[in-house]
Amino acid sequence: MEDEIYAFRKELQTLGYCKTVINNYPKYVCHFLVFAQETVPKINDIHIKSYQKHLQQKPSRTKGKTLSESHVHSQLLAIKMCFGYLERTHKINTNPFTLKLKSPKNEVKNILTQEQIQTLYNHCQIQEQKMILHLCYGCGLRRSEAVSLNKNDINIEKKLLFIRNGKGKKRRVIPINEVITTDFKIFLESKINTEEISFLTNKQNNRMSGNTMYSFFKELLKKTGIKNVSLHHLRHSIATHLLENDMSIEMVRDFLGHSQLSTTQIYTQINNLKMK
């Protein structure tokens, strides 16, 4: 089955899925096969339903509670996509996946207030922490977009930041304000003698990984006492704040790089915001 899993991973890459999906979905399928203890041609809907029940009861390693609805959905979706791929490429005759997956409730939690955002900025002790806030909050970038950002993706003169390969291989241009532009300029000047093209780098002056980026952010959270917040919550927060300050939902959609307006509309449910 290793060849089929590898081929499935290549299929996800070809279709333009983000690195998280490309790396995790094949692993989720492998976890299922280990659970089922059966060869792929003999897998049936009973195995899949049993695994769904197992996931819904499985405790989370980090939170101590059961796995989140969204995480269970992601694992089952990975299995569904893989069996769909195997059927399409004639590796199996029929697709055993019969579950009707419902997307988890669109719910945005842990939105930071503008005062909390300012507290985070006030506690930055190194440049990297401030750059992470600028990228994920000020520019609304996803973590994968931030770590993929290169120095030449920022045009200081025109005050623009270019995302050249966002989610779904989408490109977008983000205007940056005067404060962020000035800080970016200072940060870039501090790295003018380095050959590394990445904007964010680690201690070895190589491209910073997503885990290292999150570690910098966690250190900042400890200093402020703010809890239960991830880097993605910064993106949720800037979307909410922009809508609160009367930016149109279409403009926020373009700012975040959403494909569908319905995705952006999640944020209009927060603080009883009215649809624009």
N, C-alpha and C positions, 0 to 999 in steps of 0.2 A: 504493500500500500504506500510505501515511501515515495515511489515514482509519481503516483496519483496525487499525493499531497503536495509534492513539489510542483507538479503541473498546475494544480489549483492555485498555488501561490503566484505562479507566473501569470495565470489568468487574471488575478486580482490586480497585479501590476499593470498588465496590458489595458485593463478597464479604467485605470487611473485612480484607484482607491488610495487613501492616505497610508502612510507607513504603519500607523497603529493597526489598521485593519489587515494590511498585508502581513504583518508580523504575528498578530494574535489569532486571526481566524483559522489558519491551518493548525495552530496549537489547540484551539477549542475542538476541532474535529478529531485530533489525536486523543484528547482527553475522553471524548465520547466513545471512541473505538476501544480504548482501554477499559472503560466502564462496561461496554456491551459484551466484550470478550467473544466477539463473533467476527467472521470474515464479512467483508462488505457485501457480497452478493446475498448473504443470508440475513442481513439487517432488515428488520421490518418496523412497522409503526409502533409495535408494542415496546421495542427497545427504546425508541425515541421518546414515547410518552413516559416510560419509566425513568429515563434520564432527565426529562423535564421536572418530574416530581423530586428527583434527587437534587437537582439544582435549587429548587424552591425551598428545600429544607437544609441545604448545605450552609454551614456558618461561614461568615466572611473572616478572612485571616486578619484583617486590619481593624474592623469595627466590632467584631465579636457577635454581631447580629447575623441574620441570614443575608444571602446575596441580594443586592438591589434588583428591582424589577428590570431596570435597563441592562444590567449585566447579564441576567438570565436571558433576556431577549437577544442580546448580542451573541451569546453562545449558541442559542437555537437557530438564529439567523445564519450563523456560520455553517452549521450542519445542513441547513436547508439549501444554502447556496452551493455547498460542495456536492451534495447529491444531485442538485440540478445540473451542475457542471458534468458530473459523471454520466448522467443520463444523456445529456446533449452530445457528449463525445463517445457515446455508445460503449462505455465501460460497464454500465449496468443496463438491464432491460427496462426496469420500471423504477420510478422514484418512490421510496418508501415513506417519504416525509409527507404526512397528511395533516399535520397540525395547522390550524389557522392562526398565524401569529398576529397579535394586535400590538401595535407600537405602544411602548410605555407612555404613560400620561406625560404630556408636555408640561413639565414643571420646572421652574427656575428657582432655586433656593439660594440662601446665603448671599444676597445682593449686598455689597458694601455701600455704606453711605459715603457721601463726598467727604465728610469729616474723617471717616476711617481711612479713606484713600490718602488724605493729607497726612494722617498719622503715620501711615506706611512710608510716605516720602520723607517725613521728618526724622525717621529712624534709620534711613539709609546711611551706612557707614563706608561703603565702597561703591565705586562707579557702577560695577556690574549690577548691583541691586537696583539702582536708580534706572539703569537702561532696561532692565526687565520690566519694571513698572511702566516705563514709557512705551515699551513695545506691546505689552499685553493689556494695559489699561488705556494709555494715551492713544495708541494706534489700533487697539482692538485685535491684535494678532493672536492666532492660535499658537500653542507652544511649538508645534512642528514648523510653523511659518517663521517663528522667531529664531529658532536654531538654524534654519536654512538660510537666513538673511545674510547677504554679503555686503561688504563695505560699499561697493558700487551700486547697490540697490537704494542708496539714500542720496538724493540730490539736495545738497545744502542750499545752493543758490535759489532753486525753485521751490524749496520747502516741500518736497515730495518724497514719499517712500513707495517703492515698487515691490509688489508681491508678484513674482514671475511664475511661480508654480504652486498655487494654493490648493485647497481641497478640490478634488475633481479636475486638477490641472488648470484651474481658473486663474487668470491674471487680474490684478486690480491695482489702482493707484490711490494712495492715501495721503491727503494733505496733512502736514504737521505744523503745529503752532510755533510761535516764536520761542517759547521757553524750551520745548523739546528740540527744536532745530539747534539752538545754542548749545544745549547739553550734548547732542549728537556730534556737533562740530568739535567740542572739547574732547570728547571720547575718541573720535577718529584721529585727532591730532596726537593723542597719547600713543596711538598705534601706528604712526606714520612710518616708523622704521622697521616694522615687521612685515614679512612676506605673506603671512596667512591672509587669505581673502575673506574669511568669515568675520562678521561683525562681532558676534559674541565668541570669546575664546576661553579656554580653561587655563590652568596654571602652566601647562606645558605648551601654551600658545597654539593649541589645535582647536578645531571647531568644538564648541561647547555642546555636550549632550543634553537631552531633555531632562535626564535625571539630575545632572549637575545644576542645571538651571533651577529645577524645583528645590534643590538643596539650599541654594542661595535665598530663594523665596521663603523657605521654612525658617531659616535663621532670622529673617526679617519679621516673620509672624511671631516668633518667640519673644522678640524684643517688645512688640506692641501688645501682646496678650490676645490678639485676634485669633479665634479658633475656627476649625471646620471650614477652611477656605482653601481652594486650589487656584492654580494659575488661571484656569478657565473661568473662575468666578470673576476675575478682573475683566474679562471680555463681556461677561453677562452684565457687570456693573456699568461699564462705559455705555453699553447699549441702552440700559435703563436710564442713565443720567442724560443721554442725548435726547431721548424721547421726552423726558421730564422738562427739558429745556426747549421743547417745541420743534425739534428737528423732525422732518417728515419721515414716516416709516419707510418710504422708498429710499431715502437718502441713507438711513441707518442700514437698510438691507445692502446697499452698495458698499458702504463703509466696512461692514462685516464680511462681505463676500458670500452672502447666502444666495443659493440658486433660486429658492422659492420665497415669495413674500410671506407665505404661511409660517415659515420657520421664524422669521423676524417678529411675527405677530404674537409669539409667546410672550415677549417682553411687555406687550400692551396690557397683559393681565396683572402686572405688578403695580401696586399702589393705585389701583383703579384708574390706570391711564386710559384715556379715550383714544379710539382709533382715529388716525388722521386720514 
